[in-house]
Amino acid sequence: MTKRFVAIFFSLWFLFFARVALPQQSRAGANEVVLVDLAAPSTPFPHFWEQMFGSGRANLTLRDSYRRDLDWVRDITGFQYVRFHAIFHDENGVYDEDAQGNPLYNFSYVDQIYDGLLAHHVRPFVELSFMPKKLAASSVLHPFWYKPSPAPPADYMKWDALITAFTRHLVDRYGLDEVSQWYFEVWNEPNIDFWAGEPKQPTYFELYDHTARAVKAVSPRLRIGGPATAQAAWVPDFIGHVTEANVPADFVSTHVYANDKAEDVFGTHENIPRDRMVCRSVKKVHDQIKASALPNLPLIWSEYNASYKNEPEITDQVFMAPWLADTIRQCDGLVDTMSYWTLSDVFEEQGVVKQPFYGGFGLVAAGGLPKPAFNAFKVLHLLGDRRVRLDSSSALVTTRAGAPVVAAWNLVLPDATGSAKSVTFEFAGLNGRHSALVHRVDSTHGSLLNVYEQMGRPQFPTPSQIDQLRQAAALPAPQQMPINGNRLTIDLPAQSLVVIEVK
């Protein structure tokens, strides 16, 4: 071989290796090529990420601002269930006692809360918490602004009677056919400071046993579950307990957040990145259920988000759009329902909201301002009901009525440096002439943050500023692009999401 031929040979070999052997998405600014074989095997793709949302505490649901935000989120997702804390909080007036210590029940606010949800076409996922103060075994209060009581009941006969009266009232008011479509979850995060029983696990299991039996005594058709733990904890122990004690359990529920620590979730000292923690935890619990005595129990992830803190650089930002898409990709097939925490910043765990963008968990900021995450849910709703096998960690291919609907994203983790890239989709099995509708969520599409910055970040936006911000938050019309030779190239800025409808 001549030296020139050898040089050309090795140059071509290197280019081939770089394209085939190396993961192309790791090369910043490169053109990633994604082969989409529409004849590849597909699987059902239920929209598990948009069936339920979380939302603060029960009393907030009585507010017009809450119900407006609920309607907005339901309009873009069609979600069916909402979960919140503290239906038994004293501000709802459910439980009292007379001078002789006899229980007195008042379901007036309970009715207004659940009537309101049903009138807005959403069913409750009933979290049975927290303890009424007159029924509490201690005066300990949780540090949240609204001061719920995490104490066990002082008298389990009175707790059982409360659960029975509450459940029977719901069935009498709404009918068994309706209430049997609800879910009842025992407590919230009993493995941390939301439960004051000691030792935590045995005392929670005692609470669960009493509660589950009381609910099922009203009707075996009602659905009850737990352990509603933080950090994906206790699931094998919970299943082992209900099996041994012959206590009903219709589903498993637990929580994790993307910035939870590996020490708390897995008992290791790994540094699990924010884009891997949630679905790795989901897989852990999924596998624990499958290996248990009750392998067919549904798994409901009744809280998750990219952060459990108030981090404006996370939950208020366009970062959430690609993060959500990638979470859906990874968690598909491992969970029955995932409940994003939360639908709205009508939310008061740390007190009255002081400004619109403070790192709140909601999809809608104070003042009815849709965040980028709101628009991410809106475009991801367009995905189809079957998922096509695809070899990519930054794209998802589905079909809706046989037509492809594709999601692609450019996710950059916090504190990392990212750049724009382009993705070329090569469609196999796409016959005839087609075009694409491209829906974008990024810093200039479906994000009001630039306009808010230009306003000087007002703490209390005026009505005219709110109108301007809502206009900035609105998604523009999708871009129509031709598909030439069954190829479509999309540019993706850092921290962006596109959903492509092939027409």
C-alpha positions as CSV (number, residue, x, y, z in Angstrom):
1,M,0.0,0.0,0.0
2,T,1.1,3.6,-0.7
3,K,1.4,5.9,2.3
4,R,-1.4,8.0,0.8
5,F,-3.7,5.0,0.5
6,V,-2.9,3.9,4.0
7,A,-3.7,7.4,5.3
8,I,-7.0,7.4,3.4
9,F,-7.9,3.9,4.6
10,F,-7.4,4.7,8.3
11,S,-9.2,8.1,7.9
12,L,-12.3,6.3,6.5
13,W,-12.0,3.6,9.1
14,F,-11.9,6.2,11.9
15,L,-15.0,8.0,10.5
16,F,-16.9,4.7,10.3
17,F,-15.9,3.8,13.9
18,A,-16.9,7.2,15.2
19,R,-20.3,6.9,13.6
20,V,-21.1,3.2,14.4
21,A,-19.2,2.3,17.5
22,L,-19.3,5.5,19.5
23,P,-22.6,6.8,21.0
24,Q,-23.2,9.8,18.7
25,Q,-25.2,11.8,21.3
26,S,-22.1,12.1,23.3
27,R,-20.4,14.3,20.7
28,A,-21.6,17.8,21.4
29,G,-23.0,19.6,18.3
30,A,-22.9,16.4,16.2
31,N,-25.6,15.2,13.9
32,E,-27.1,12.2,15.6
33,V,-28.8,9.8,13.2
34,V,-31.7,7.8,14.5
35,L,-33.1,4.9,12.5
36,V,-36.9,4.6,12.9
37,D,-38.1,1.2,11.7
38,L,-41.9,1.4,11.8
39,A,-42.1,-2.4,11.3
40,A,-40.1,-3.0,14.5
41,P,-41.8,-4.7,17.4
42,S,-44.1,-2.4,19.4
43,T,-45.6,-2.5,22.9
44,P,-48.6,-0.9,24.5
45,F,-47.8,2.6,25.7
46,P,-50.3,3.7,28.3
47,H,-49.8,7.3,29.3
48,F,-48.8,6.4,32.9
49,W,-47.2,9.8,33.5
50,E,-50.4,11.8,33.1
51,Q,-53.1,9.8,34.9
52,M,-52.6,11.4,38.3
53,F,-51.1,14.5,39.9
54,G,-50.3,15.6,43.4
55,S,-51.4,18.9,45.0
56,G,-50.6,20.1,48.5
57,R,-53.2,19.7,51.1
58,A,-57.0,19.1,51.0
59,N,-58.2,22.5,52.0
60,L,-56.5,24.2,49.1
61,T,-58.9,22.5,46.7
62,L,-61.6,24.8,47.8
63,R,-59.9,27.8,46.2
64,D,-60.9,29.2,42.8
65,S,-57.2,29.5,41.9
66,Y,-56.6,25.8,42.6
67,R,-59.6,24.7,40.6
68,R,-58.6,26.9,37.7
69,D,-55.1,25.4,37.6
70,L,-56.6,21.9,38.0
71,D,-58.8,22.6,34.9
72,W,-55.8,23.8,32.9
73,V,-53.8,20.7,33.7
74,R,-56.8,18.4,33.0
75,D,-57.4,20.1,29.7
76,I,-53.9,19.3,28.5
77,T,-53.5,15.8,29.9
78,G,-57.0,14.4,30.6
79,F,-55.7,13.2,34.0
80,Q,-58.1,11.2,36.1
81,Y,-56.9,11.4,39.8
82,V,-55.6,14.0,42.2
83,R,-53.8,13.3,45.4
84,F,-53.3,15.6,48.4
85,H,-52.5,15.5,52.1
86,A,-54.4,16.1,55.2
87,I,-58.1,15.4,54.6
88,F,-58.3,14.9,58.4
89,H,-56.5,18.1,59.3
90,D,-58.5,20.1,61.9
91,E,-58.9,23.0,59.4
92,N,-61.4,20.7,57.7
93,G,-63.4,20.1,60.9
94,V,-63.8,16.4,60.4
95,Y,-63.2,15.2,64.0
96,D,-64.1,16.5,67.4
97,E,-65.1,15.1,70.8
98,D,-67.8,16.0,73.2
99,A,-67.2,16.7,76.9
100,Q,-67.4,12.9,77.6
101,G,-64.8,12.1,74.9
102,N,-67.3,10.7,72.4
103,P,-66.4,11.3,68.8
104,L,-68.2,13.9,66.7
105,Y,-67.9,13.8,62.9
106,N,-68.5,16.7,60.5
107,F,-68.1,16.0,56.8
108,S,-69.2,19.4,55.5
109,Y,-65.8,20.4,54.1
110,V,-65.1,16.9,53.0
111,D,-68.2,17.1,50.8
112,Q,-67.2,20.4,49.4
113,I,-63.7,19.1,48.6
114,Y,-64.8,16.0,46.9
115,D,-67.9,17.5,45.2
116,G,-65.6,20.1,43.7
117,L,-63.2,17.5,42.3
118,L,-65.9,15.5,40.8
119,A,-67.6,18.6,39.3
120,H,-64.2,19.3,37.6
121,H,-64.1,15.7,36.3
122,V,-61.3,14.4,38.5
123,R,-61.5,11.6,41.1
124,P,-59.7,11.7,44.4
125,F,-56.8,9.5,45.3
126,V,-57.6,9.6,49.0
127,E,-54.5,9.9,51.2
128,L,-55.8,9.0,54.7
129,S,-53.9,11.6,56.8
130,F,-53.1,13.4,59.1
131,M,-54.2,12.8,62.7
132,P,-56.9,15.1,64.2
133,K,-55.4,16.7,67.3
134,K,-58.0,15.4,69.7
135,L,-57.3,11.9,68.5
136,A,-53.5,12.2,68.5
137,A,-51.3,10.2,70.9
138,S,-49.0,13.2,71.3
139,S,-48.9,16.9,70.6
140,V,-46.0,16.7,68.2
141,L,-46.6,18.7,65.0
142,H,-44.8,18.6,61.6
143,P,-42.8,21.7,60.8
144,F,-44.9,22.4,57.6
145,W,-46.6,25.8,57.7
146,Y,-50.0,24.3,58.2
147,K,-48.7,22.1,61.1
148,P,-50.2,18.7,60.5
149,S,-50.0,16.1,63.2
150,P,-47.9,13.0,62.4
151,A,-48.8,11.3,65.7
152,P,-50.4,7.8,65.9
153,P,-53.9,7.6,67.3
154,A,-54.3,7.6,71.0
155,D,-57.2,5.2,70.7
156,Y,-57.4,2.7,67.8
157,M,-61.0,2.0,68.4
158,K,-61.7,5.7,67.8
159,W,-59.5,5.7,64.7
160,D,-61.3,2.7,63.3
161,A,-64.6,4.3,63.9
162,L,-63.5,7.5,62.2
163,I,-62.2,5.6,59.1
164,T,-65.5,3.6,59.0
165,A,-67.7,6.6,59.3
166,F,-65.7,8.6,56.8
167,T,-65.7,5.7,54.2
168,R,-69.3,4.9,54.7
169,H,-70.2,8.6,54.3
170,L,-68.4,8.6,51.0
171,V,-70.2,5.5,49.7
172,D,-73.6,6.9,50.9
173,R,-73.0,10.2,49.2
174,Y,-71.4,9.2,45.9
175,G,-72.4,5.6,45.5
176,L,-70.3,2.4,45.7
177,D,-69.9,2.2,41.9
178,E,-68.2,5.7,42.0
179,V,-66.1,5.3,45.2
180,S,-64.9,1.8,44.1
181,Q,-63.1,3.7,41.3
182,W,-61.1,5.8,43.8
183,Y,-58.0,4.8,45.7
184,F,-57.4,4.9,49.4
185,E,-53.7,5.3,50.5
186,V,-52.8,4.9,54.2
187,W,-50.8,7.9,55.4
188,N,-47.9,9.7,53.7
189,E,-44.1,8.9,54.0
190,P,-44.2,7.1,57.4
191,N,-40.5,6.3,57.1
192,I,-39.5,9.9,57.7
193,D,-40.9,12.8,59.8
194,F,-44.5,12.5,58.7
195,W,-45.0,9.6,61.1
196,A,-44.2,9.9,64.8
197,G,-44.8,6.3,65.8
198,E,-41.8,4.5,67.3
199,P,-40.4,2.3,66.1
200,K,-41.6,3.6,62.7
201,Q,-42.3,0.5,60.7
202,P,-44.1,-1.7,63.2
203,T,-46.3,1.2,64.3
204,Y,-47.1,2.1,60.7
205,F,-48.0,-1.5,60.0
206,E,-50.4,-1.3,63.0
207,L,-52.0,1.8,61.5
208,Y,-52.2,0.2,58.1
209,D,-53.8,-2.9,59.4
210,H,-56.5,-1.0,61.3
211,T,-57.2,1.3,58.4
212,A,-57.3,-1.3,55.6
213,R,-59.6,-3.5,57.5
214,A,-61.9,-0.6,58.4
215,V,-62.1,0.5,54.7
216,K,-62.7,-3.1,53.5
217,A,-65.4,-3.6,56.1
218,V,-67.4,-0.9,54.4
219,S,-67.0,-2.7,51.1
220,P,-64.4,-5.2,49.7
221,R,-64.7,-3.4,46.4
222,L,-62.9,-0.4,47.8
223,R,-59.1,-0.2,46.9
224,I,-56.6,0.3,49.7
225,G,-52.8,0.4,49.6
226,G,-49.5,1.7,51.0
227,P,-46.9,2.0,52.4
228,A,-46.7,5.5,50.8
229,T,-43.0,5.8,51.8
230,A,-40.4,8.3,50.8
231,Q,-37.1,7.0,49.2
232,A,-38.7,3.9,47.7
233,A,-38.5,2.2,51.1
234,W,-40.2,-0.7,52.9
235,V,-41.9,-2.3,49.9
236,P,-40.7,-5.9,50.5
237,D,-41.4,-5.6,54.2
238,F,-44.8,-4.2,53.5
239,I,-45.8,-7.0,51.2
240,G,-44.4,-9.6,53.6
241,H,-46.4,-8.1,56.4
242,V,-49.7,-7.9,54.7
243,T,-49.2,-11.4,53.4
244,E,-48.4,-12.9,56.8
245,A,-51.1,-10.9,58.6
246,N,-53.7,-11.5,55.9
247,V,-54.4,-7.8,55.6
248,P,-55.8,-6.5,52.3
249,A,-53.6,-4.5,49.9
250,D,-54.7,-3.6,46.4
251,F,-51.6,-1.7,45.3
252,V,-48.2,-0.6,46.4
253,S,-47.3,3.1,46.6
254,T,-44.1,4.9,47.3
255,H,-42.1,8.0,46.3
256,V,-38.7,9.1,45.1
257,Y,-37.2,12.4,43.9
258,A,-34.4,12.8,41.4
259,N,-32.1,14.4,44.0
260,D,-32.7,11.8,46.7
261,K,-29.4,10.3,47.9
262,A,-28.2,6.8,46.9
263,E,-27.5,6.1,50.6
264,D,-31.2,6.6,51.4
265,V,-32.7,4.8,48.4
266,F,-30.2,2.0,47.7
267,G,-27.9,1.9,50.7
268,T,-24.9,2.7,48.5
269,H,-22.5,5.6,48.2
270,E,-23.0,6.0,44.4
271,N,-23.4,9.4,42.8
272,I,-26.6,8.7,40.8
273,P,-27.3,11.5,38.4
274,R,-30.6,13.4,38.5
275,D,-31.7,11.8,35.2
276,R,-31.3,8.3,36.5
277,M,-32.5,8.3,40.1
278,V,-36.3,8.2,39.6
279,C,-36.5,5.3,37.1
280,R,-33.7,3.3,38.7
281,S,-35.8,3.5,41.9
282,V,-38.9,2.5,40.1
283,K,-37.2,-0.5,38.7
284,K,-36.0,-1.5,42.1
285,V,-39.5,-1.5,43.5
286,H,-40.9,-3.1,40.3
287,D,-38.5,-6.0,40.8
288,Q,-39.2,-6.2,44.5
289,I,-42.9,-6.6,43.8
290,K,-42.3,-9.2,41.0
291,A,-40.1,-11.2,43.4
292,S,-42.7,-11.1,46.3
293,A,-45.6,-13.2,47.3
294,L,-47.9,-10.7,45.6
295,P,-46.2,-10.3,42.2
296,N,-49.2,-8.8,40.5
297,L,-49.8,-5.8,42.8
298,P,-50.0,-2.6,40.8
299,L,-47.3,0.0,41.4
300,I,-48.4,3.6,41.9
301,W,-45.6,6.1,42.2
302,S,-47.7,8.6,44.1
303,E,-45.0,11.4,44.2
304,Y,-42.0,12.2,42.0
305,N,-40.3,15.3,40.6
306,A,-36.8,16.4,39.6
307,S,-36.3,17.9,43.0
308,Y,-37.8,17.7,46.5
309,K,-36.4,21.1,47.3
310,N,-37.3,24.6,46.1
311,E,-34.8,24.8,43.3
312,P,-35.7,27.5,40.8
313,E,-32.9,26.4,38.5
314,I,-34.7,23.0,38.2
315,T,-38.4,22.9,38.5
316,D,-39.1,26.4,37.0
317,Q,-36.8,25.9,34.1
318,V,-37.0,24.4,30.6
319,F,-34.7,21.6,32.0
320,M,-37.9,20.0,33.1
321,A,-39.1,19.4,29.5
322,P,-36.3,17.0,28.4
323,W,-36.1,15.6,31.9
324,L,-39.7,14.6,31.8
325,A,-39.4,13.0,28.4
326,D,-36.4,11.0,29.4
327,T,-38.1,9.9,32.6
328,I,-41.0,8.6,30.6
329,R,-38.7,6.7,28.3
330,Q,-36.9,5.0,31.1
331,C,-39.9,4.2,33.4
332,D,-42.1,2.8,30.7
333,G,-43.1,-0.8,31.5
334,L,-42.1,-0.6,35.1
335,V,-44.9,1.3,36.8
336,D,-48.7,1.5,36.5
337,T,-49.1,5.2,37.4
338,M,-46.7,8.0,38.2
339,S,-48.1,11.1,40.0
340,Y,-46.1,14.3,39.3
341,W,-45.7,16.4,42.4
342,T,-47.5,18.9,41.8
343,L,-50.1,20.3,39.4
344,S,-50.1,23.8,40.9
345,D,-48.1,26.3,43.0
346,V,-51.3,26.9,44.9
347,F,-49.3,25.3,47.7
348,E,-48.3,26.3,51.2
349,E,-46.0,23.8,52.8
350,Q,-43.4,26.5,53.4
351,G,-46.0,29.2,53.9
352,V,-47.9,31.6,51.6
353,V,-46.2,31.9,48.2
354,K,-44.1,35.1,48.1
355,Q,-43.3,35.3,44.4
356,P,-44.2,33.5,41.2
357,F,-40.9,31.6,40.5
358,Y,-39.3,30.3,43.7
359,G,-38.7,26.6,42.7
360,G,-42.2,25.5,43.5
361,F,-43.2,22.0,42.4
362,G,-46.3,23.0,40.4
363,L,-46.8,23.1,36.6
364,V,-48.5,26.4,37.1
365,A,-46.9,29.2,39.0
366,A,-48.7,31.7,41.3
367,G,-51.0,33.9,39.3
368,G,-51.9,31.2,36.9
369,L,-48.6,31.3,35.0
370,P,-47.8,28.1,33.1
371,K,-44.2,26.9,33.5
372,P,-42.2,25.1,30.8
373,A,-43.1,21.8,32.6
374,F,-46.8,22.6,31.8
375,N,-46.0,22.8,28.1
376,A,-43.9,19.7,28.3
377,F,-46.9,17.7,29.6
378,K,-49.0,19.4,26.8
379,V,-46.8,18.2,24.0
380,L,-46.0,14.8,25.5
381,H,-49.8,14.2,25.6
382,L,-49.5,14.0,21.8
383,L,-47.5,10.7,22.0
384,G,-49.3,7.6,20.7
385,D,-50.5,4.5,22.5
386,R,-47.9,2.1,21.2
387,R,-44.2,2.4,21.6
388,V,-41.9,1.3,18.7
389,R,-38.5,-0.2,19.6
390,L,-35.8,2.3,19.1
391,D,-32.0,2.3,19.8
392,S,-31.7,5.8,21.3
393,S,-31.4,7.3,24.8
394,S,-32.7,10.7,23.7
395,A,-35.7,9.8,21.5
396,L,-38.9,7.9,21.8
397,V,-41.1,6.7,18.9
398,T,-44.7,5.9,19.2
399,T,-47.7,5.4,16.9
400,R,-51.2,6.9,17.1
401,A,-53.7,5.3,14.8
402,G,-50.8,3.9,12.9
403,A,-49.0,7.2,12.3
404,P,-45.7,8.0,14.0
405,V,-45.4,10.4,16.8
406,V,-41.8,11.0,17.9
407,A,-40.2,12.8,20.9
408,A,-36.6,13.9,20.9
409,W,-34.7,16.0,23.5
410,N,-31.4,17.5,24.4
411,L,-31.0,17.1,28.2
412,V,-28.1,18.8,30.0
413,L,-27.8,18.1,33.7
414,P,-27.4,21.0,36.1
415,D,-23.8,22.2,36.4
416,A,-22.9,20.5,33.1
417,T,-22.0,22.2,29.9
418,G,-24.3,21.5,26.9
419,S,-24.6,22.6,23.3
420,A,-27.0,22.4,20.5
421,K,-27.2,19.3,18.4
422,S,-29.2,18.1,15.4
423,V,-31.0,14.8,15.0
424,T,-31.8,13.2,11.7
425,F,-34.6,10.6,11.7
426,E,-34.4,8.1,8.9
427,F,-37.8,6.4,8.6
428,A,-38.1,2.9,7.3
429,G,-41.6,1.7,6.4
430,L,-42.9,5.2,5.7
431,N,-44.5,5.1,2.3
432,G,-45.7,8.0,0.2
433,R,-45.3,11.7,0.8
434,H,-45.3,13.0,4.3
435,S,-44.7,16.1,6.4
436,A,-44.1,16.7,10.0
437,L,-45.7,19.0,12.6
438,V,-42.9,19.9,15.1
439,H,-43.9,21.1,18.5
440,R,-41.1,22.6,20.6
441,V,-40.5,23.4,24.2
442,D,-37.3,25.3,24.9
443,S,-36.2,28.7,26.1
444,T,-37.9,30.5,23.2
445,H,-40.9,28.2,22.8
446,G,-43.4,27.7,25.6
447,S,-41.3,29.5,28.2
448,L,-42.2,32.8,29.8
449,L,-38.9,33.1,31.8
450,N,-37.1,35.4,29.3
451,V,-40.0,37.8,29.4
452,Y,-40.2,37.6,33.2
453,E,-36.4,38.5,33.4
454,Q,-37.0,41.4,31.1
455,M,-39.7,42.7,33.4
456,G,-37.1,42.7,36.2
457,R,-38.6,39.6,38.0
458,P,-41.5,41.4,39.7
459,Q,-42.4,39.8,43.0
460,F,-46.1,40.7,42.5
461,P,-46.8,41.0,38.8
462,T,-49.6,43.4,37.8
463,P,-52.7,42.1,35.9
464,S,-51.2,43.5,32.7
465,Q,-47.9,41.8,33.4
466,I,-49.7,38.5,34.1
467,D,-51.4,38.8,30.7
468,Q,-48.1,39.4,29.0
469,L,-46.5,36.5,30.8
470,R,-49.3,34.1,29.9
471,Q,-48.9,35.2,26.2
472,A,-45.2,34.4,26.4
473,A,-46.0,31.0,28.0
474,A,-48.3,30.0,25.2
475,L,-46.9,27.4,22.8
476,P,-46.6,28.8,19.3
477,A,-48.2,26.9,16.4
478,P,-46.2,23.8,15.4
479,Q,-43.7,24.2,12.6
480,Q,-44.6,22.3,9.5
481,M,-41.6,20.6,7.8
482,P,-41.3,18.3,4.8
483,I,-40.0,14.8,5.1
484,N,-37.6,14.4,2.1
485,G,-36.5,10.9,1.2
486,N,-37.9,9.6,4.5
487,R,-35.4,11.8,6.3
488,L,-36.2,14.6,8.8
489,T,-33.5,16.7,10.5
490,I,-34.4,18.6,13.7
491,D,-32.2,21.1,15.5
492,L,-32.3,20.8,19.3
493,P,-30.9,23.6,21.5
494,A,-29.6,22.5,24.9
495,Q,-32.4,21.9,27.3
496,S,-35.1,21.3,24.7
497,L,-37.8,18.9,23.7
498,V,-39.6,18.4,20.4
499,V,-42.6,16.2,19.7
500,I,-43.1,15.4,16.0
501,E,-46.3,14.3,14.5
502,V,-45.8,12.7,11.1
503,K,-48.7,13.4,8.7
